[in-house]
Amino acid sequence: MKNSMEVKIGSTILGRINAARMSEAERQVALNAMRDADLLVDAIVWVVRKIEQFGERLFLKPAMKHQA
């Protein structure tokens, strides 16, 4: 899981968390917070894309009267 976390969060941020002087419990809390933030951002991006797709279907459909 460490490799997948490193890819998702970024090795720089993960390196800073690992280099910080804190207990293992605090380190785990920080990593969990980063994972949760990443999941939240992914969810927001997904919702925005779905809204864009819905808008394209709703507003960019050619009307019957405009077709020749």
Backbone bond lengths (Angstrom), bond angles and torsions (degrees), N, CA, C in turn:
res aa  C-N    CA-C-N  psi(-1)  N-CA   C-N-CA  omega(-1)  CA-C   N-CA-C  phi
1 M - - - 1.448 - - 1.520 110.57 -
2 K 1.313 116.94 -25.65 1.446 119.59 -178.62 1.520 111.34 -61.53
3 N 1.339 117.72 -40.83 1.456 120.37 179.58 1.521 111.90 -66.09
4 S 1.319 118.07 -41.15 1.461 120.15 178.89 1.520 110.69 -67.52
5 M 1.321 116.97 -35.99 1.462 121.01 177.16 1.527 109.56 -66.54
6 E 1.326 116.70 -38.71 1.458 121.02 -179.69 1.522 110.82 -65.75
7 V 1.308 117.10 -38.32 1.453 120.80 179.17 1.521 110.49 -69.12
8 K 1.338 117.30 -43.78 1.464 121.22 -177.28 1.528 112.03 -68.83
9 I 1.312 117.08 -49.44 1.463 120.84 -174.39 1.520 111.01 -82.79
10 G 1.294 117.53 -40.74 1.448 121.80 -176.98 1.514 109.33 114.54
11 S 1.299 115.15 136.74 1.460 119.34 -174.87 1.523 111.80 -66.71
12 T 1.324 119.35 -28.71 1.461 121.38 -179.73 1.520 110.99 -65.67
13 I 1.315 116.78 -48.76 1.465 120.29 -179.35 1.518 110.28 -67.00
14 L 1.323 116.53 -42.51 1.455 120.16 178.40 1.524 110.97 -62.33
15 G 1.329 116.90 -39.79 1.459 120.98 176.94 1.513 112.45 -63.13
16 R 1.324 116.99 -39.22 1.471 120.38 178.35 1.523 111.47 -67.40
17 I 1.317 116.61 -38.87 1.470 119.22 177.38 1.521 109.74 -65.10
18 N 1.315 117.20 -42.77 1.458 120.50 -179.95 1.522 112.27 -68.74
19 A 1.343 118.42 -30.69 1.462 121.92 -178.77 1.528 112.64 -81.74
20 A 1.307 117.55 -18.73 1.467 120.29 -177.92 1.516 110.68 -67.99
21 R 1.304 115.25 147.25 1.463 120.42 178.05 1.517 108.43 -82.54
22 M 1.314 115.66 102.79 1.462 121.66 178.54 1.518 108.53 -157.44
23 S 1.305 114.41 164.41 1.464 118.50 179.04 1.522 109.69 -74.01
24 E 1.312 115.10 165.05 1.470 119.60 179.81 1.532 110.86 -63.41
25 A 1.315 117.44 -34.74 1.466 120.75 178.23 1.530 110.57 -65.45
26 E 1.340 116.79 -43.12 1.465 119.87 178.46 1.527 110.94 -66.05
27 R 1.329 115.66 -37.24 1.467 120.11 177.97 1.526 110.12 -62.65
28 Q 1.314 116.16 -42.43 1.464 120.07 179.37 1.519 111.18 -65.93
29 V 1.338 117.10 -37.80 1.470 121.00 176.44 1.523 110.08 -62.36
30 A 1.332 116.75 -42.88 1.466 120.53 179.27 1.527 111.30 -63.75
31 L 1.321 116.77 -43.61 1.466 120.01 178.78 1.527 111.55 -65.08
32 N 1.321 116.53 -39.13 1.472 120.01 177.29 1.521 111.01 -65.47
33 A 1.328 117.03 -38.31 1.466 120.45 178.32 1.527 110.30 -64.95
34 M 1.328 117.07 -40.29 1.462 120.03 177.83 1.524 111.11 -65.53
35 R 1.322 116.78 -40.25 1.459 120.25 178.11 1.532 110.49 -64.14
36 D 1.335 116.46 -43.67 1.467 120.38 179.12 1.523 111.60 -63.30
37 A 1.334 116.21 -40.55 1.468 120.21 178.57 1.529 110.07 -64.30
38 D 1.317 116.88 -40.30 1.460 120.86 178.77 1.528 110.98 -63.71
39 L 1.318 116.72 -42.28 1.465 120.25 177.93 1.527 111.24 -64.29
40 L 1.335 116.76 -38.72 1.462 120.74 179.15 1.528 110.46 -64.68
41 V 1.317 116.91 -44.21 1.466 120.52 178.76 1.525 110.40 -63.29
42 D 1.325 117.28 -42.82 1.467 120.18 177.05 1.526 111.53 -59.42
43 A 1.321 116.56 -40.85 1.466 120.52 179.25 1.523 111.18 -65.92
44 I 1.321 117.35 -41.73 1.469 120.86 179.59 1.524 110.13 -64.69
45 V 1.320 117.09 -43.45 1.469 120.55 178.72 1.523 110.24 -62.36
46 W 1.334 117.38 -40.50 1.454 121.15 178.97 1.537 110.26 -61.96
47 V 1.331 116.75 -44.89 1.467 120.75 -179.45 1.531 110.29 -63.62
48 V 1.325 117.20 -43.40 1.467 120.56 179.55 1.526 110.45 -60.90
49 R 1.315 117.22 -43.42 1.467 120.19 179.02 1.525 111.40 -63.76
50 K 1.331 117.13 -40.03 1.466 119.94 178.50 1.529 111.07 -65.59
51 I 1.321 117.01 -38.61 1.471 120.12 177.12 1.520 110.01 -64.56
52 E 1.331 117.23 -41.74 1.467 120.17 177.21 1.522 111.06 -61.81
53 Q 1.327 117.20 -43.79 1.463 120.19 178.82 1.523 110.95 -63.08
54 F 1.315 116.52 -41.34 1.462 120.32 178.72 1.522 110.39 -63.80
55 G 1.328 116.76 -42.55 1.456 121.20 178.96 1.512 112.12 -63.07
56 E 1.325 116.62 -38.99 1.463 119.62 177.94 1.523 111.08 -62.97
57 R 1.305 116.09 -43.05 1.471 119.61 -179.69 1.525 111.34 -69.29
58 L 1.319 116.36 -36.74 1.458 120.19 -174.99 1.525 112.37 -77.35
59 F 1.329 117.10 -43.84 1.459 119.89 -170.14 1.524 114.48 -102.83
60 L 1.305 118.93 -18.95 1.446 119.68 -176.03 1.520 113.54 -103.20
61 K 1.324 116.90 10.10 1.461 119.79 175.61 1.523 108.65 -73.19
62 P 1.317 117.38 131.38 1.464 118.11 177.15 1.538 109.49 -70.18
63 A 1.299 114.82 136.60 1.458 120.13 179.46 1.529 109.24 -76.39
64 M 1.319 116.45 154.13 1.465 121.39 -178.72 1.528 111.28 -63.11
65 K 1.328 118.14 -35.81 1.467 119.69 -176.59 1.525 112.15 -72.52
66 H 1.351 118.29 -17.73 1.456 120.90 -179.10 1.527 112.07 -91.74
67 Q 1.303 117.43 -7.01 1.469 118.90 178.55 1.516 109.47 -88.17
68 A 1.315 115.78 144.41 1.467 119.61 -176.99 1.510 111.18 -88.65
